[in-house]
Amino acid sequence: MLKAHQFETLRAGAAWLRAHRWFAHALPPPLERLIRRRFFTTEYALQLAERDAPVMNLPEVSDYEPTHPWRVGIIRDLFWNHTSYIAACRDLKVAYRVLDIFRSDWVGQVQQSACDAFVAWPSESISEWKNLYDERLRLLAEDLGKPLYPSYDALWLYGSKQRARDWLDIHGFPHAACWVFYRLEEALAFIEQASLPLVIKLDIGASANGVWIADTAREARALVRQAFGQGLMGDRMDVRARQWRHILLQEFVPGVREWRMIRIGDTYLGHEKGKADQFHSGSGVVGWFAPPRTALELLHTLTETGGFRSMAMDIFETPDGRFLVNELQTVFGARDTAQMYIDGVPGRYRRERGTFVFEAGRFCVNACCNLRVEDLLGLLNERATRTGRDVSI
């Protein structure tokens, strides 16, 4: 537990970093990683996010003549994820307005916005913000009756490994065996009879942050006791945001290949996630190979089951030929404007009459938000045709 003077040190350090933005650029990477591990705070993370945002200084209300009859409300994110939606709307000449659901008067903003639908990209940094998104996006979609993209069900799953585990179990999709414990005694008893090594995961975390591989029962017990004691945190987590009194343990599946499979609307993409050290996630190693047909079909079946129009699914391919879902993410970025190459040609698959047809091109512009906005426009057009609604901004 941090003492008051330690909190003051963290706050002072974050304020200094905000005032000296050049510092984050000047640090050698090893030193920056050391500072992140020892003094990482949400304030520092917000500074880095602002520094690294792909696009900045874009108007928060569209300032051009739109070519579509819809106005899109863009939900502001403190980590600047929403700026990719702004860039996509500007590319596509879609009218938009940025709204801030972190504000106390967020309901009035939504009601007065004259927006036909809303898009969101929640950050998954701390549980308090995850709860805010869960609560207010549900009210937006269900009680206020506003179209939301991605769907609320998909956004509710986003960022929570435990929710994804339960959803996969309920719908019968294969995955590496996972156990979620909210009682210390139950977790310790399980470790005594479990096969080792074990993968230990925090509920919130990305790019292998908050993931450990325990090779021995002693290591597993130590991590579990810490989770139920002072709390457990990953390297790039705020020291005030430890996960406490619950933990997820996962079967270690050796020798797997991992595939990142993506569906946005009628676009299907896939590539291999290479491995660095012990982890595939966050490795930065990519294999640009055609994804297996089995992985494409699993992606299609899962997204159809959930009604998910935007979903990335990480799949393990085991040495004995099984395909296991590892993670689900309804919003995700893309370092490359193509997220699939077939024989060196960038492109995507479109599903036509039960088969996947390749189309060349680079479709993952603005962190795939162009595809998301295009799909949302298609859904709004279909709804207008179905209801006979005459739309205009």
C-alpha positions in Angstrom: 0.0 0.0 0.0 1.4 3.4 -1.0 1.7 6.0 1.7 0.6 9.6 1.3 4.1 11.0 0.6 4.6 8.4 -2.1 1.4 9.4 -3.8 2.6 13.0 -3.7 5.9 11.9 -5.3 3.9 10.2 -8.1 1.7 13.3 -8.7 4.7 15.6 -8.7 6.5 13.4 -11.2 3.5 13.2 -13.5 3.2 17.0 -13.4 6.9 17.4 -14.2 6.5 15.1 -17.2 3.5 17.1 -18.5 5.5 20.3 -18.2 8.6 18.7 -19.9 7.2 16.8 -22.9 10.5 16.6 -24.5 11.6 14.2 -21.7 9.6 11.3 -23.0 11.1 11.7 -26.5 14.7 12.0 -25.1 14.7 8.9 -22.8 16.6 5.9 -24.1 14.2 3.0 -24.4 15.7 0.9 -21.6 15.6 3.8 -19.2 12.0 4.6 -20.2 11.0 1.0 -19.5 12.7 1.1 -16.1 10.8 4.3 -15.2 7.5 2.7 -16.4 8.0 -0.3 -14.2 8.9 1.7 -11.1 6.9 4.9 -11.3 4.2 4.3 -13.9 1.1 6.3 -13.4 -2.1 6.9 -15.3 -1.0 10.6 -15.6 2.2 9.5 -17.3 0.3 7.1 -19.5 -2.0 9.8 -20.6 1.0 12.0 -21.5 2.5 9.1 -23.6 -0.8 8.5 -25.3 -1.1 12.2 -26.3 2.5 12.0 -27.6 1.9 8.9 -29.6 -1.6 9.6 -30.9 -1.7 8.9 -34.7 -3.6 12.1 -35.5 -4.2 15.2 -33.4 -5.6 18.7 -33.6 -8.6 17.7 -35.7 -11.9 19.7 -35.3 -14.3 18.1 -32.9 -17.2 19.0 -35.1 -17.2 18.4 -38.8 -16.6 21.6 -40.8 -17.4 20.5 -44.4 -20.4 19.5 -46.5 -21.1 15.8 -45.9 -21.8 13.3 -48.6 -23.9 11.0 -46.4 -27.2 11.7 -44.7 -26.0 10.7 -41.2 -24.3 12.4 -38.3 -22.0 10.2 -36.2 -21.4 10.9 -32.5 -17.8 10.1 -31.6 -17.3 9.2 -27.9 -14.1 10.9 -26.6 -11.5 8.6 -25.1 -8.9 9.9 -22.6 -6.2 7.9 -24.4 -7.1 9.6 -27.8 -8.4 6.5 -29.5 -11.3 8.5 -30.7 -9.1 10.6 -33.0 -8.9 7.7 -35.5 -12.7 7.9 -35.8 -12.5 11.6 -36.5 -9.9 11.0 -39.2 -12.1 8.3 -40.7 -15.2 10.5 -40.8 -13.2 13.2 -42.5 -11.8 10.8 -45.1 -15.3 9.6 -45.9 -17.0 13.1 -45.6 -19.3 12.0 -42.8 -20.7 14.6 -40.5 -19.6 14.0 -36.9 -19.5 15.5 -33.4 -17.3 14.5 -30.5 -19.0 13.9 -27.1 -17.5 13.3 -23.7 -19.3 10.7 -21.5 -16.8 11.3 -18.7 -18.6 14.6 -18.1 -21.3 14.9 -15.5 -23.8 16.3 -18.1 -23.1 13.6 -20.6 -26.8 12.6 -21.0 -27.7 16.2 -22.0 -24.8 16.2 -24.5 -26.1 13.0 -26.2 -29.8 14.2 -26.3 -28.9 17.5 -27.8 -26.3 16.2 -30.3 -28.6 15.4 -33.2 -26.4 12.4 -33.9 -27.9 9.3 -35.6 -25.5 6.8 -34.2 -22.4 6.7 -32.0 -19.0 5.1 -32.2 -16.8 4.2 -29.3 -13.2 3.0 -28.6 -12.9 2.5 -24.8 -9.5 2.5 -23.3 -8.8 -0.5 -21.1 -6.4 1.1 -18.6 -8.1 0.9 -15.2 -11.1 -0.9 -13.9 -12.9 2.4 -12.9 -12.9 3.6 -16.4 -14.0 0.2 -17.7 -16.9 0.4 -15.3 -17.8 3.9 -16.5 -17.8 2.8 -20.2 -19.9 -0.3 -19.3 -22.5 1.7 -17.4 -22.9 4.7 -19.6 -22.6 3.0 -23.0 -25.4 0.6 -21.8 -27.6 3.5 -20.9 -26.7 5.1 -24.3 -27.6 2.0 -26.3 -30.5 0.6 -24.3 -32.2 3.4 -22.2 -31.6 6.2 -24.7 -32.1 3.8 -27.6 -29.1 5.1 -29.7 -27.4 3.0 -32.3 -23.9 2.1 -31.0 -20.9 0.8 -33.0 -19.4 -1.6 -32.1 -22.4 -3.1 -30.4 -22.8 -2.8 -26.6 -22.5 -6.6 -26.2 -19.1 -6.5 -27.9 -17.9 -3.5 -26.0 -19.0 -5.1 -22.7 -16.7 -8.1 -23.5 -13.8 -5.8 -24.5 -10.9 -5.6 -22.1 -12.2 -8.4 -19.7 -10.6 -11.8 -20.1 -13.0 -13.3 -17.5 -16.1 -12.1 -19.4 -14.7 -13.5 -22.6 -14.0 -16.9 -20.9 -17.6 -17.1 -19.7 -19.0 -16.0 -23.1 -17.0 -18.7 -24.9 -18.1 -21.4 -22.5 -21.8 -20.4 -22.7 -21.7 -20.5 -26.5 -19.5 -23.6 -26.8 -16.5 -22.2 -28.5 -13.1 -24.0 -28.0 -10.5 -22.3 -25.9 -7.5 -23.1 -23.7 -8.9 -24.2 -20.3 -9.3 -21.3 -17.9 -10.2 -21.1 -14.3 -11.4 -17.9 -12.5 -11.1 -17.7 -8.7 -12.6 -15.3 -6.3 -11.5 -17.3 -3.2 -7.9 -17.7 -2.2 -8.4 -21.2 -0.7 -10.0 -22.5 -3.9 -7.2 -21.1 -6.1 -4.5 -22.6 -3.8 -6.2 -26.0 -3.8 -6.4 -25.9 -7.5 -2.7 -25.2 -7.9 -1.8 -28.3 -5.9 -3.3 -30.6 -8.4 -2.9 -28.5 -11.6 -0.6 -29.4 -14.5 2.4 -27.0 -14.8 3.3 -24.6 -16.1 0.3 -22.3 -15.6 -0.5 -19.0 -17.3 -1.6 -16.4 -14.8 -3.5 -13.4 -16.1 -5.0 -10.2 -14.9 -8.6 -9.5 -16.1 -7.6 -6.2 -17.8 -4.4 -5.9 -19.8 -3.1 -6.0 -23.4 0.1 -7.0 -25.3 1.1 -9.6 -22.7 1.0 -7.0 -19.9 -0.3 -8.6 -16.8 0.5 -12.1 -17.9 2.9 -14.5 -16.2 4.0 -18.1 -16.8 4.5 -19.9 -13.5 6.7 -22.9 -14.1 6.4 -24.2 -10.5 3.6 -24.5 -8.0 5.7 -22.2 -5.7 5.7 -19.4 -8.3 2.0 -19.9 -8.9 1.2 -19.7 -5.2 3.2 -16.6 -4.8 1.4 -14.8 -7.6 -2.0 -15.9 -6.4 -1.3 -14.9 -2.7 -0.1 -11.5 -4.0 -3.4 -11.1 -6.0 -5.4 -11.8 -2.8 -3.1 -9.8 -0.6 -1.7 -6.4 -1.6 -2.9 -6.9 -5.2 -1.3 -7.7 -8.5 -0.2 -5.4 -11.3 1.6 -5.6 -14.6 4.7 -3.7 -15.6 2.9 -0.9 -17.3 0.0 -0.4 -14.9 -0.6 2.4 -12.4 0.6 1.3 -9.0 -2.7 2.5 -7.6 -4.7 0.2 -9.9 -3.8 -3.3 -8.6 -6.1 -6.2 -9.3 -7.3 -7.5 -5.9 -9.1 -10.7 -4.7 -9.6 -12.4 -8.0 -7.3 -14.1 -10.6 -7.5 -16.1 -13.8 -5.4 -19.2 -14.4 -5.0 -20.7 -17.8 -3.8 -23.9 -19.2 -0.3 -23.6 -20.9 -0.6 -24.9 -24.4 2.9 -25.6 -25.8 4.1 -25.4 -29.4 1.2 -23.3 -30.7 1.0 -21.0 -33.7 -1.1 -17.9 -33.0 -3.3 -16.2 -35.6 -4.8 -12.7 -35.4 -8.2 -13.0 -37.2 -10.3 -9.9 -37.9 -13.8 -9.2 -39.0 -15.2 -5.7 -39.7 -18.5 -5.7 -41.4 -18.0 -8.0 -44.5 -14.2 -7.7 -44.4 -12.2 -10.7 -43.2 -8.5 -10.5 -42.5 -5.8 -12.6 -40.9 -2.1 -13.0 -40.2 0.2 -15.0 -37.9 1.3 -13.4 -34.7 5.0 -14.3 -34.2 6.6 -15.1 -30.9 9.2 -13.1 -29.0 10.5 -14.6 -25.7 7.5 -16.4 -24.2 4.7 -14.4 -25.7 2.9 -13.9 -29.0 0.9 -10.8 -27.9 2.9 -7.6 -28.1 5.8 -9.3 -29.8 5.7 -7.1 -33.0 6.6 -10.2 -35.0 4.2 -10.8 -37.9 3.9 -13.7 -40.3 2.2 -12.5 -43.5 0.7 -15.8 -44.6 -2.7 -16.7 -45.7 -4.7 -17.7 -42.6 -6.1 -21.2 -42.4 -9.6 -21.7 -43.7 -10.6 -23.3 -40.4 -9.6 -20.1 -38.6 -11.7 -18.0 -41.0 -14.7 -20.2 -40.5 -14.3 -20.1 -36.7 -14.1 -16.3 -36.9 -17.3 -16.2 -39.1 -19.2 -18.5 -36.8 -18.3 -16.7 -33.6 -19.1 -13.2 -34.9 -22.4 -14.4 -36.4 -23.3 -16.0 -33.0 -22.6 -12.8 -31.1 -23.8 -10.4 -33.8 -20.4 -8.8 -33.7 -19.6 -6.5 -36.6 -16.1 -5.5 -35.4 -14.0 -8.2 -33.7 -10.4 -9.4 -33.6 -9.9 -12.9 -32.4 -6.6 -14.4 -31.4 -6.5 -18.1 -32.1 -4.1 -20.8 -31.0 -3.3 -23.5 -33.6 -2.1 -26.5 -31.7 0.5 -29.1 -33.0 -2.3 -31.7 -33.1 -4.5 -29.4 -35.4 -7.0 -27.9 -32.9 -8.0 -24.2 -33.0 -8.5 -22.6 -29.7 -9.8 -19.0 -29.1 -7.4 -17.1 -26.9 -8.7 -13.6 -26.8 -11.5 -11.3 -28.2 -11.1 -7.6 -28.9 -13.9 -5.6 -30.5 -11.7 -2.5 -31.1 -8.1 -2.7 -32.2 -5.6 -0.8 -34.2 -3.3 -1.6 -37.1 0.3 -0.6 -37.6 0.1 -1.6 -41.3 -2.8 -0.3 -43.4 -3.0 -3.9 -44.7 -3.6 -6.6 -42.1 -3.4 -9.5 -44.6 -1.0 -10.3 -47.4 -1.5 -13.2 -49.8 1.7 -14.1 -51.7 2.9 -10.6 -50.9 -0.2 -8.8 -52.1 -2.1 -6.7 -49.5 -5.8 -7.3 -49.4 -8.9 -8.8 -47.6 -11.4 -11.5 -47.9 -15.1 -11.0 -48.6 -17.5 -13.7 -47.9 -19.7 -14.6 -50.9 -22.1 -17.5 -51.0 -20.3 -19.4 -48.2 -16.8 -18.9 -49.6 -14.0 -16.3 -49.0 -13.0 -14.3 -52.1 -9.8 -12.3 -52.1 -9.8 -8.6 -53.0 -6.5 -6.7 -53.3 -6.0 -3.3 -51.5 -5.1 -1.6 -48.2 -8.3 -1.4 -46.1 -7.1 -0.8 -42.6 -6.7 3.0 -42.7 -6.9 5.0 -39.5 -6.6 2.0 -37.2 -9.3 0.2 -39.2 -11.8 3.0 -38.3 -12.6 3.7 -42.0 -13.9 0.1 -42.2 -16.0 0.6 -39.0 -17.5 3.9 -40.2 -18.3 2.4 -43.6 -20.0 -0.6 -42.0 -22.0 1.7 -39.7 -23.2 3.7 -42.6 -24.3 0.6 -44.4 -26.3 -0.5 -41.3 -27.9 2.9 -41.1 -28.8 2.8 -44.8 -30.3 -0.7 -44.4 -32.4 0.4 -41.4 -33.7 3.4 -43.3 -34.6 1.3 -46.3 -36.4 -1.2 -44.0 -38.3 1.4 -42.1 -38.9 3.7 -45.0 -37.4 6.6 -43.1 -36.5 9.8 -45.0 -33.2 10.9 -43.5 -31.3 14.2 -43.7 -28.9 16.1 -41.6 
